[in-house]
Amino acid sequence: MHHPLSIENVAIVGATGTIGQTFLELYLNTTGKIPTLYGSQRSAGRKIFIRGHEMEILPFDENMARNHHYLLLFTGANFSSVWAQKLAKNNGYVIDCSGFFRNARNVPMVIPKINGAAALESGKNLICSPNCCTVLLLHSLWPLHGTLCLKKLFVSTYQSVSGSGKMGVAALQEELAQPSYPLLVPSMNSPYSYPIAHNVIGAIGAVNAGGHSEEETNIRTESRRIMGLACLPMDVCCVRVPIAHGHSMAVGAFFKKNFSLEEIRELFTQSSLLKFCEETIPTPIQSLQSPLCSVGRLRRSFLHKRAINFWITADQRLFGTALNAFGIMELFAGEKIGGT
């Protein structure tokens, strides 16, 4: 059953975090409505002010949370592991953005424009949103795959520190403020094992015995699953870079069918969520607070006549996570919120 969205039946857990606040502002701007906010005991009673709206964070209460038709979790994996399935036993939908359920085959992982129909047919009401880099990557590839059939993929990511939340941004700011250069150790509360200021870190997450990082494995696994290409040959390298916001990716894509670059440009241009940049190089700064993923530097590969290289960048907080969670909510609501 689809319930109409209203101020009474949408709730957010974790609205004080980087992504939670991004989603909250998006929801307010789009609907003009104020959702219910829940937080930890430490956050309870705190007031949030966005665009003239004052909102108070309530202490999380399981019984109260069960009353909402749409419950969005912008929490850590620990919270989701304990509460998400319990909360999904009610009649509403739980949309989890923590990453905890991304390897759970019984929980649909959804990018609405790609596999939304399958999620609806599943009858599940616990849904997880994929890694933000997966969202950026697949929105750029899906229009091409539908026409040309993706054969092989090489991806390098350049991910900002806000991908690590507020601690990542704080670490960069603290290190940039240090008078000594170069820093040999990270700031005291940094989430990284190496300094990030004036530096790049060539792995994100733990590295397994095969030498692949957790982030690389996740993007590969999620991309195959969401596109329904279980055996897609795919290599990924994930890098943390010293900027506050915005993720970028260099993509090398091989296809089964022949194409012209003009055909590729047209496919990019037709997507309502992509901004194709013909003569300029899209940068993270230009993408801040944009609801679009920018695509540029389109060129043929030297490796194969049916291969291309291109560059994408987006505000991963908005495009990669908040907008995707918003889209999942729209999908199950069966309507466009606010007429968008």
Buried (B, 14 or more C-beta within 10 A) or exposed (E): EEBEBEEEBBBBBBBBBBBBBBBBBBBBEBBEBBBBBBBBEEBBEBEBEBEEEEBEBBEBEEEEBBBBBBBBBBBBBEBBBEBBBEBBEBEBBBBBBBBBBBBEEEBBBBBBBBBBEEBBEBEBBBBBBBBBBBBBBBBBBBBBBEEBEBBBBBBBBBBBBBBBBBBBBBBBEBBBEEEEEEBEEBBEEBBBEBBBBEBEBEBBBEBEEEEBBBBBBBBBBBBBBBBEBEEBEBEBBBBBBBBBBBBBBBBBBBBEEEBEEEBBBEBBEEBEBBBBBEEEEBBBEBBBEBBBBBBBBBEBBEEEEBBBBBBBBBBBBBBBBBBBBBBBBBBBBEEEBEEE
